[in-house]
Amino acid sequence: MTTIDTDIAVVGAGGGGAVLALALARKGIRTFVLEQAPGPPQGLRGEILQPNGQQVLDRLGLLHTLPAQAVRPVHKFHFCRTGGERLCTVDYSDLPPPYNQAVVTLPNVAHHAILNAIQTEPSVTLRYGTAFTGLLRNGRQVVGLTAQQGGESLMVNAKVVVGADGAFSKVREALGIPADLHLYPQGYLIAILDAAAPMTEAKYFVGRRTILGMFPAAGNKVYLFYMIPSGSYEQVKAQGLPALHQVWTAIDPSCAALFRNLHDWGQTAFMPTGRVRTPTWVADGAMLIGDAAHAMNPHASQGRMQAMVDAMTVAELLPECLTKKDFSAGTLREYEHQRRPQVTMLQRLADEQVLFWNTANPVLGFLRDRVFRTLDRNARLRYRVLSTTAGLRRSAPFGLLDRMMAAGFLPDPSAQVMKEAVGS
């Protein structure tokens, strides 16, 4: 067995774990990261950096190093009914600069930039193909972990173990932290297509149990997100590409030519969706971040962003813990106190969006469309929704009266008062 001594051990080199490793490295803290995948991610996935994620990358000195040919700033997102009728337009230009845009990247571009930066840091060791197998304890205190790399057993002595290993976290399981893991009945077929000309604005279609999103990417690329029942990906493929082209064209006839550029199922992937809720994110000598602590539905557009913000919060807390040699749950819980209010709000908001956006109920669909139309006229409420999606609000965008106004049941005397302090 190989023994490794480090300050912080991170399980998982995904969005949260990689950011944490780099942020700790910038403080000179010894960090050991293990990742069970054989190497950096290569698969198809949609990448939208919300403003709070852009802030994180900027703090790490990476935002402006992303290759220009791989990123596309997007300002306007149009929400439409299936068939083409526009319901509402949200414009990121309304946000305070410099993060007043969404940034769409080609697959894994931001993640690879983080991983490449980690490789230059002498205080970080990143091992791929390494599986977490258990925790080391001294009484109740976690003091490290065990892992397996090929045929080699590893024992990693660490002051703090951070579980950044996703919704099915093995670290969370080893800590004995119970989790409410909810798998949504719908997931998303993702595709990346070539357009005849660059698309500059995003479109998001909602209908009777129908969602289709189109987001412009670098060059003439366009990401598509199409909601399908979980477990139906192979069935959709069996029906053939022409059938899918036909369904998409019925949703947005103006993009029929774009849809026909889906020539091969290799241009697609399936993204399942789930939510994780846990009673605590910390234990003596251990923490959970990202999806291991609080996975959420992608309707919130914040899952990966929240993992990144978790990582930066933990990176601010751990140096003081190392100085004081205090790694108790009571001390580590400061991270949870800072982060849980926004995460809880976003999870609830995402589930509310699932209820209304994914619905086949005509009454709920009518209310959904009515709210979208109100938001298009009401600058105050529209800004609240935008700042929440951007990750700049910690409190819910709507109170009870706001909900009544959004549904059109009450007038809003402040409807044109757009901007307010965000981060509250």
Disulfide bonds with the S-S distance in Angstrom:
none
